[in-house]
Structure formats: C-alpha cells, structure tokens
Amino acid sequence: MHRTAKIAVNAAAYLLFFLFIAPVLWMLILAMKPESVVAQSLREWLFSPYTLDNFRKVLQSTNADIKLWLTNSFIVSVLSTLGVLILCAMAAFVFSRMKFAGRTFWFWLIMAGLLVPREATLIPLYLLFRNMDLLNTYFSLIAPTLAAPFGLIILKQFFDGLPEELFEAAKIDGCGWIRTWYRIALPLCRPALASLGIFVFLAAWNDFLWPFISVTDPKIMTIPVGLPVFKSQYFSTQSLPMAASAITSIPIIIVFFIFQKYIVKGIAFTGGK
C-alpha cells in the first residue's frame, strides 16, 4: 500500500476509535467531577478537581436503590442466558440429528418468528401476562426472552457440521439421544454456546422496552428501567447521573473484556455461515 494511503487509513482508524471512545470518556470525566462543578469547557473537563464521592453517593442513595436494580438485572440476565442456551441447544440438536415427520415445516415455522418485529408482540404479551396476573414478576421479565430463533439457527448450524460417524459410534456404544446430546454434542459446541450466551446476556442486560412495560414495582425493576428514575431525581446535576451510568456499565465492560475473544469468534461464526 502506498505510504500516503497507509497514513490516511491509520488516521481514519484513529478518528473512528476516538468517536467510539469519546462518549465513554465524557461519561467517566463528568462522573468524577464534584457536584458543584459544571464542566462547560474543555479545560474544565480535563483538569482537576476530581472525586470518587459521586460513586459512593449513588450506591448509598435512599431515593433510588441502584444496588437492587443491578441485582435484578444480573438475576434476569443470567437466568435468561441459561434458559436460552438449554432450550436452543436441545431444539437445535433435535432438528439437526433426529428424523421425524414435519421436521422441515416446524423448523421454518420457528424461523418465521424472526420476521415478526418485536414491537408487534408487546401488546399481546402484555395482555397475556396481565390476564395471568404475572406482571411485576421475574417470570414476566425472563419468559419472553426464552424464545430465541436466532440461537436455534446458530446451534443447528454447528450441530450440522459435526461428523455423522461420531453419533453412529455413540449409538453403537449404547448411548441414547439425551446422553449423546449431553456427553458428546454439548462439549463439542462449547464455542458456539459461549458466543450465543454472551449475546443473550448483553441483550437481556440492556433490554429496556419490555421491562419498562411489564414492571412498575421498583423492587422488580432492572437497571435500564431504574436508571431514568434515578436521573429524574437528580436532573439539576450532571455528575451523579453520570456516575450511575458508569456504575451500570461496569458489568458489561467486565463481561466484554473477559469474553471478547468469544464475541469475535461468534460474529465470525454467524457471519461466515
């Protein structure tokens, strides 16, 4: 590549990096500014004073229980992830390895769920859970996330790529379908399960629309719903809402840095098929 072109590409890469990282830096800087300081210029942004008291005040706030909402988000995200992984792995194995009448029809019927916009299901879901008196419960937050046709596609593609001889050998050795699924298929598709689990966890953690509709009890709220409530009580200051946003971002950032190689592999896997 010509040197000028290489410099232009590098400059564009650095510019994109700055554009992506700038909102995060803005959030962190304002979160560490004292409440009495209003950062309106670049000089006020970059130079002291800085403090960590805002994070302590957010966690000890009596007007909004950030810690409870973080705990709720963690419970909902973990249970949603486990539920999706178990159900999608079982369904994908059935559609990939078992022969039964109407298999293609049922598979495409499930895939048709991808064509339905999520917004179109909100009112039927709300009426269903209201009639069953299940609003304001953890079940109402978790159950709708378990229907994941996208996960079924990813895992079925992976199971389809496993050698048939492997399953025939397991059958000769006397393994039933459940044991074959648990002892042979699941360990082999661990990378696909990891990447799918990360996507489901991130989606459940950041989900706002359905929890906003189905939950009004502050004790059941997740952090995406509770955060606007907290910010509405401190609209006169910038530092506390930014500190709350920074705290709620920490679990996602930790998950990303721990599992980033699986995220990259997952994107490559789903995009390459």
C-alpha positions as CSV (number, residue, x, y, z in Angstrom):
1,M,0.0,0.0,0.0
2,H,1.3,3.5,-0.8
3,R,2.6,5.4,2.2
4,T,0.1,8.2,1.8
5,A,-2.8,5.8,1.6
6,K,-1.5,3.9,4.7
7,I,-1.3,7.2,6.7
8,A,-4.9,8.1,5.6
9,V,-6.1,4.6,6.6
10,N,-4.4,4.9,10.0
11,A,-5.8,8.4,10.5
12,A,-9.3,7.3,9.7
13,A,-8.9,4.3,12.2
14,Y,-7.7,6.7,15.0
15,L,-10.6,9.0,14.2
16,L,-13.2,6.2,14.4
17,F,-11.6,5.0,17.6
18,F,-11.9,8.5,19.1
19,L,-15.5,8.8,18.0
20,F,-16.4,5.5,19.7
21,I,-14.4,6.1,22.9
22,A,-15.4,9.8,23.3
23,P,-18.9,9.2,24.9
24,V,-17.3,6.8,27.4
25,L,-14.6,9.3,28.3
26,W,-17.2,12.0,28.6
27,M,-19.3,9.9,31.0
28,L,-16.3,9.0,33.2
29,I,-15.0,12.5,33.4
30,L,-18.3,14.0,34.4
31,A,-18.9,11.1,36.8
32,M,-15.7,12.1,38.7
33,K,-16.4,15.9,38.8
34,P,-17.8,17.3,42.1
35,E,-21.4,18.2,42.1
36,S,-20.7,21.8,42.5
37,V,-18.6,21.9,39.3
38,V,-20.3,22.3,35.9
39,A,-17.9,21.3,33.2
40,Q,-18.7,23.6,30.3
41,S,-15.3,23.9,28.6
42,L,-12.5,21.6,27.6
43,R,-10.3,23.0,30.3
44,E,-12.9,22.3,33.0
45,W,-13.2,18.7,31.6
46,L,-9.6,17.8,31.5
47,F,-8.2,19.4,34.7
48,S,-9.0,18.8,38.4
49,P,-10.8,18.7,40.7
50,Y,-11.8,15.0,40.5
51,T,-13.5,12.9,43.2
52,L,-14.9,9.4,43.6
53,D,-17.6,10.5,46.1
54,N,-20.2,10.5,43.4
55,F,-20.0,6.7,43.1
56,R,-20.4,6.3,46.8
57,K,-23.4,8.7,46.9
58,V,-25.1,6.7,44.0
59,L,-24.6,3.4,45.8
60,Q,-25.9,4.8,49.1
61,S,-28.8,6.8,47.6
62,T,-32.1,6.3,49.5
63,N,-34.1,7.8,46.7
64,A,-33.2,5.0,44.2
65,D,-31.9,1.6,45.0
66,I,-29.2,1.2,42.3
67,K,-27.8,-1.9,44.0
68,L,-31.2,-3.7,44.0
69,W,-31.7,-2.9,40.3
70,L,-28.2,-4.1,39.4
71,T,-29.0,-7.4,41.3
72,N,-32.3,-7.7,39.5
73,S,-30.6,-7.2,36.1
74,F,-28.0,-9.8,37.0
75,I,-30.6,-12.3,38.0
76,V,-32.7,-11.8,34.9
77,S,-29.7,-11.8,32.6
78,V,-28.2,-14.9,34.0
79,L,-31.5,-16.9,34.1
80,S,-32.4,-15.7,30.6
81,T,-29.0,-16.8,29.3
82,L,-29.1,-20.2,30.9
83,G,-32.7,-20.7,29.7
84,V,-31.9,-19.8,26.1
85,L,-28.8,-21.9,26.0
86,I,-30.5,-25.0,27.3
87,L,-33.7,-24.7,25.2
88,C,-31.9,-23.7,22.0
89,A,-29.2,-26.5,22.4
90,M,-31.9,-29.1,22.9
91,A,-34.1,-27.8,20.0
92,A,-31.1,-27.4,17.7
93,F,-29.9,-31.0,18.4
94,V,-33.4,-32.4,17.7
95,F,-33.7,-30.5,14.4
96,S,-30.2,-31.4,13.3
97,R,-29.9,-35.1,14.3
98,M,-33.3,-36.6,14.7
99,K,-35.7,-37.6,11.9
100,F,-39.4,-37.0,12.5
101,A,-42.5,-36.1,10.5
102,G,-42.8,-32.4,9.6
103,R,-39.3,-31.5,10.7
104,T,-38.7,-29.0,8.0
105,F,-42.1,-27.5,8.4
106,W,-41.6,-27.0,12.2
107,F,-38.1,-25.6,11.7
108,W,-39.3,-23.0,9.2
109,L,-42.3,-22.1,11.4
110,I,-39.9,-21.3,14.2
111,M,-37.7,-19.4,11.8
112,A,-40.7,-17.3,10.8
113,G,-40.5,-15.8,14.3
114,L,-37.5,-13.8,13.0
115,L,-39.8,-12.0,10.6
116,V,-42.1,-10.6,13.4
117,P,-41.0,-7.3,14.8
118,R,-40.6,-7.3,18.5
119,E,-42.8,-4.2,18.8
120,A,-45.7,-6.1,17.3
121,T,-45.6,-8.7,20.1
122,L,-45.6,-6.2,23.0
123,I,-49.4,-5.7,23.3
124,P,-50.3,-9.4,23.0
125,L,-47.5,-10.2,25.5
126,Y,-48.7,-7.6,28.0
127,L,-52.4,-8.8,27.7
128,L,-51.2,-12.4,28.2
129,F,-49.2,-11.7,31.3
130,R,-51.8,-9.3,32.7
131,N,-54.6,-11.9,32.3
132,M,-52.3,-14.5,34.0
133,D,-51.5,-12.0,36.8
134,L,-47.8,-12.3,36.2
135,L,-46.8,-8.7,35.6
136,N,-44.2,-7.3,38.1
137,T,-42.6,-10.7,38.4
138,Y,-39.2,-12.1,37.5
139,F,-41.0,-14.6,35.3
140,S,-42.5,-11.9,33.2
141,L,-39.0,-10.5,32.5
142,I,-37.4,-13.8,31.7
143,A,-40.0,-15.8,29.8
144,P,-40.3,-13.7,26.7
145,T,-36.5,-13.8,26.2
146,L,-36.5,-17.6,26.0
147,A,-38.0,-17.6,22.5
148,A,-34.8,-17.2,20.5
149,P,-34.9,-18.4,16.9
150,F,-31.6,-16.8,16.3
151,G,-29.9,-19.1,18.8
152,L,-31.6,-22.1,17.3
153,I,-30.1,-21.2,13.9
154,I,-26.5,-20.7,15.3
155,L,-26.5,-24.0,17.2
156,K,-28.2,-26.0,14.5
157,Q,-25.5,-24.9,12.0
158,F,-22.9,-26.1,14.5
159,F,-24.5,-29.5,15.1
160,D,-24.9,-29.9,11.3
161,G,-21.2,-29.5,10.9
162,L,-20.3,-32.4,13.3
163,P,-19.4,-35.7,11.7
164,E,-22.2,-38.3,11.4
165,E,-19.7,-41.1,12.3
166,L,-19.4,-39.6,15.8
167,F,-23.1,-40.1,16.5
168,E,-23.2,-43.5,14.9
169,A,-20.3,-44.6,17.1
170,A,-22.2,-43.3,20.2
171,K,-25.3,-45.2,19.1
172,I,-23.3,-48.4,18.7
173,D,-21.9,-48.0,22.2
174,G,-25.4,-47.8,23.5
175,C,-25.8,-44.0,24.1
176,G,-29.4,-42.7,24.0
177,W,-30.3,-39.4,22.4
178,I,-30.2,-37.5,25.7
179,R,-26.8,-38.9,26.7
180,T,-25.4,-38.3,23.2
181,W,-26.6,-34.7,23.4
182,Y,-25.2,-34.1,26.9
183,R,-21.9,-36.0,26.8
184,I,-20.9,-35.6,23.1
185,A,-22.7,-32.8,21.3
186,L,-22.7,-30.1,24.0
187,P,-18.9,-30.3,24.8
188,L,-18.1,-30.0,21.1
189,C,-20.3,-26.9,20.6
190,R,-18.8,-25.1,23.6
191,P,-17.5,-22.1,21.5
192,A,-20.9,-21.6,19.8
193,L,-22.6,-21.8,23.3
194,A,-20.2,-19.3,24.7
195,S,-20.7,-16.7,21.9
196,L,-24.5,-17.2,22.0
197,G,-24.5,-16.8,25.7
198,I,-22.7,-13.6,25.6
199,F,-25.1,-12.1,23.0
200,V,-28.1,-13.2,25.1
201,F,-26.6,-11.8,28.3
202,L,-25.8,-8.4,26.7
203,A,-29.3,-8.2,25.2
204,A,-31.0,-9.1,28.4
205,W,-28.9,-6.7,30.4
206,N,-29.6,-3.8,28.1
207,D,-33.2,-4.6,27.4
208,F,-35.5,-1.6,28.2
209,L,-38.8,-1.7,26.3
210,W,-40.4,-4.9,27.6
211,P,-39.2,-4.4,31.3
212,F,-40.5,-0.8,31.1
213,I,-43.9,-2.1,30.0
214,S,-44.2,-5.1,32.2
215,V,-42.7,-3.8,35.5
216,T,-43.9,-0.9,37.6
217,D,-42.8,-2.2,41.0
218,P,-39.4,-0.6,42.0
219,K,-38.4,-3.8,43.8
220,I,-38.5,-5.8,40.5
221,M,-37.1,-3.1,38.2
222,T,-34.0,-3.8,36.2
223,I,-31.2,-1.2,35.8
224,P,-32.2,0.1,32.3
225,V,-35.7,1.0,33.7
226,G,-34.5,2.2,37.1
227,L,-31.7,4.4,35.7
228,P,-34.1,7.0,34.2
229,V,-36.0,7.1,37.6
230,F,-32.7,7.9,39.3
231,K,-31.8,10.6,36.8
232,S,-35.2,12.2,37.1
233,Q,-34.4,12.8,40.8
234,Y,-31.1,14.4,40.1
235,F,-31.8,16.4,36.9
236,S,-30.2,19.5,38.3
237,T,-26.7,17.9,38.4
238,Q,-24.6,16.1,35.8
239,S,-22.2,14.2,38.0
240,L,-24.5,11.9,39.9
241,P,-26.5,10.6,36.8
242,M,-23.2,10.1,35.0
243,A,-21.7,8.2,38.0
244,A,-24.9,6.0,38.0
245,S,-24.4,5.3,34.3
246,A,-20.8,4.5,34.8
247,I,-21.6,2.0,37.6
248,T,-24.3,0.3,35.4
249,S,-21.8,0.0,32.6
250,I,-19.1,-1.8,34.6
251,P,-20.6,-5.3,34.5
252,I,-21.0,-5.1,30.7
253,I,-17.4,-3.8,30.3
254,I,-16.1,-6.7,32.5
255,V,-18.1,-9.3,30.5
256,F,-16.8,-7.8,27.2
257,F,-13.1,-7.9,28.3
258,I,-13.3,-11.4,29.7
259,F,-15.2,-12.9,26.8
260,Q,-14.1,-10.6,23.9
261,K,-12.4,-13.5,22.0
262,Y,-15.7,-15.5,22.1
263,I,-17.6,-12.4,20.9
264,V,-15.2,-12.0,17.9
265,K,-15.5,-15.8,17.2
266,G,-19.2,-15.6,17.5
267,I,-19.5,-12.8,15.0
268,A,-17.1,-14.6,12.6
269,F,-19.0,-17.8,13.0
270,T,-22.5,-16.4,12.5
271,G,-21.3,-14.2,9.6
272,G,-19.4,-16.9,7.8
273,K,-22.3,-19.4,7.6
